[in-house]
Amino acid sequence: MTDHLKYKVVYLAISIAMIISTVAHAVPPYSGTIFLDRDIITPSDPSTFQNITYTGRGNRQVFDRRVDNWITINAYLFDITFDDGLRCEAQVNPEFGSTDAALAEANKYAIAVGQLPTQLRRDVDELWIHKGVEPFGGGNSSILIHTGQSALYEADGILEETLVHEASHTSLDADHASSAGWVAAQNADNEFISTYARDNPQIEDIAETFLLYLAITYRADRISDSLYNTVIQTVPNRINYFDNQQFNMYPITSGNVIIKAKLLQPTPGSTYSSSSVTFQWDRPIDATYFDLIIGTNGEGSDNIRATAPVDQTELTVTGLPTDGTPINVRLWTYINGSWNYDDYTYDYSEPVVNPPIEGCFIATAAYGSYEHSHLHILRNFRDEVLLSFTAGNWFVKQYYKYSPSLANWIAKHPVAKAVTRLCLWPFIGLAWFMTAPISHQLIVIIGLGLLIAIGKSIVTYHQRHQQLDT
């Protein structure tokens, strides 16, 4: 072997060792976080729950994990109010059989949800309550509860911790999971607190980390030193990110609660696609007036709509810019002699397709489940990449127009499902790479580069060896 080749081999070996060391260092300390401590929130802790009122029966579309799909039920409906001005509707499956039985379930979870911080309940508009031993769920302005699974969580003492996790999906993911500050914190930490967060960085990292942020910041006296130190050492930048948000943590923390209306439409963090937009917000208890200030010159600017208080919870505003200029929206709430506000920012985007609820038809048919991890990857790719530019949006429209019939055929033929899964692998790999954190992308690029370099070195060595033989 020539000296030049020896140096190449040594260099490659050192590079590989460094990558292996980096990967080994990044192994998360936990598999999941809801199981780590049962005393972060306990049943004896205070709840903001105030009142529950039966409002009758009504059709509601809810998700049921037992059928792994959306269903419409004639639910028992209950209006739930909390003492910080928030409220939600409990939608109880008619399988419970009576108003009294449904009330018992709704009341139980209303109290438990009321123990969550105000910040985590801001976007929880509905509680979906079914029987069955299936995982809970968050998102879609709701919390999904299966009472059989709840019994298992309660036996382990982690019902409240699980609700924190799911409410984090509902009230934090949309505003924070893809924010520049959070992504920067992820990259700075270069580690994940759990394998569940690592394997699902865009959709689970917030929920997996927030529970432990709550624990070390507000419940340090209830957790072990080992847990405290591990969290601080593993995700310090994420903890600092949460600290800087100044979340309303009532009733975890005591003190005066600032009650404000929350903007519902357009969804905070989303975009608008017309010069005329209808803004909608909720009405906290005791709120009498609201004011919507809109401008393009920073927070509090009013060059589009100046102050003009109203008593309704909906307002259509015209004259919004459609040239890409962001708009700043300030929603004021008047309660008990005091005005308080929240600020929102919206970007303009051309109208885009709203994909059907079934999601990726062909992939769903191939894998047999809308919740398969590979479908999460493909949906992230669709939302974060394809729908972000005109050609990608056109492709998505065509896909949803022509793919259902093919998907139906695939779903009926096991061999076709297997072949489709095989064919999807390259696309899933590309989708994962395009939506993965930069650190993961770099590891893949470096790994491929090393493989190419090693292969090239081996070929060069054999070529030189053959030349020497001749």
Stockholm file with secondary structure:
# STOCKHOLM 1.0

chainA/1-470         MTDHLKYKVVYLAISIAMIISTVAHAVPPYSGTIFLDRDIITPSDPSTFQNITYTGRGNRQVFDRRVDNWITINAYLFDITFDDGLRCEAQVNPEFGSTDAALAEANKYAIAVGQLPTQLRRDVDELWIHKGVEPFGGGNSSILIHTGQSALYEADGILEETLVHEASHTSLDADHASSAGWVAAQNADNEFISTYARDNPQIEDIAETFLLYLAITYRADRISDSLYNTVIQTVPNRINYFDNQQFNMYPITSGNVIIKAKLLQPTPGSTYSSSSVTFQWDRPIDATYFDLIIGTNGEGSDNIRATAPVDQTELTVTGLPTDGTPINVRLWTYINGSWNYDDYTYDYSEPVVNPPIEGCFIATAAYGSYEHSHLHILRNFRDEVLLSFTAGNWFVKQYYKYSPSLANWIAKHPVAKAVTRLCLWPFIGLAWFMTAPISHQLIVIIGLGLLIAIGKSIVTYHQRHQQLDT
#=GR chainA/1-470 SS CCHHHHHHHHHHHHHHHHHHHHHHHTCCSBSCSTTSCTTSSCTTSCCCEEEEEEEEEEEEEEEETTTTEEEEEEEEEEEEEETTSCEEEEEECGGGCSHHHHHHHHHHHHHHHHTSCHHHHTTCCEEEEECSSCCCEEETTEEEEEHHHHHHHHHHTCHHHHHHHHHHHHHTHHHHTTCHHHHHHHHHHCSCSBHHHHHSTTTTHHHHHHHHHHHHHHCGGGSCHHHHHHHHHHCHHHHHHHHHTTCCCTTTSCSCCCCCCCEEESCTTCEECSSSEEEEECCCTTEEEEEEEEESSSTTCCSSBCCCCBSSSEEEECCCCCSSCCEEEEEEEEETTEEEEEEEEEEECCCCCCCCTTCCHHHHHHHSCTTCHHHHHHHHHHHHTGGGSHHHHHHHHHHHHHHHHHHHHHHTCHHHHHHHHHHHHHHHHHHHHHHSCHHHHHHHHHHHHHHHHHHHHHHHHHHHHHHHHC
#=GC SS_cons         CCHHHHHHHHHHHHHHHHHHHHHHHTCCSBSCSTTSCTTSSCTTSCCCEEEEEEEEEEEEEEEETTTTEEEEEEEEEEEEEETTSCEEEEEECGGGCSHHHHHHHHHHHHHHHHTSCHHHHTTCCEEEEECSSCCCEEETTEEEEEHHHHHHHHHHTCHHHHHHHHHHHHHTHHHHTTCHHHHHHHHHHCSCSBHHHHHSTTTTHHHHHHHHHHHHHHCGGGSCHHHHHHHHHHCHHHHHHHHHTTCCCTTTSCSCCCCCCCEEESCTTCEECSSSEEEEECCCTTEEEEEEEEESSSTTCCSSBCCCCBSSSEEEECCCCCSSCCEEEEEEEEETTEEEEEEEEEEECCCCCCCCTTCCHHHHHHHSCTTCHHHHHHHHHHHHTGGGSHHHHHHHHHHHHHHHHHHHHHHTCHHHHHHHHHHHHHHHHHHHHHHSCHHHHHHHHHHHHHHHHHHHHHHHHHHHHHHHHC
//
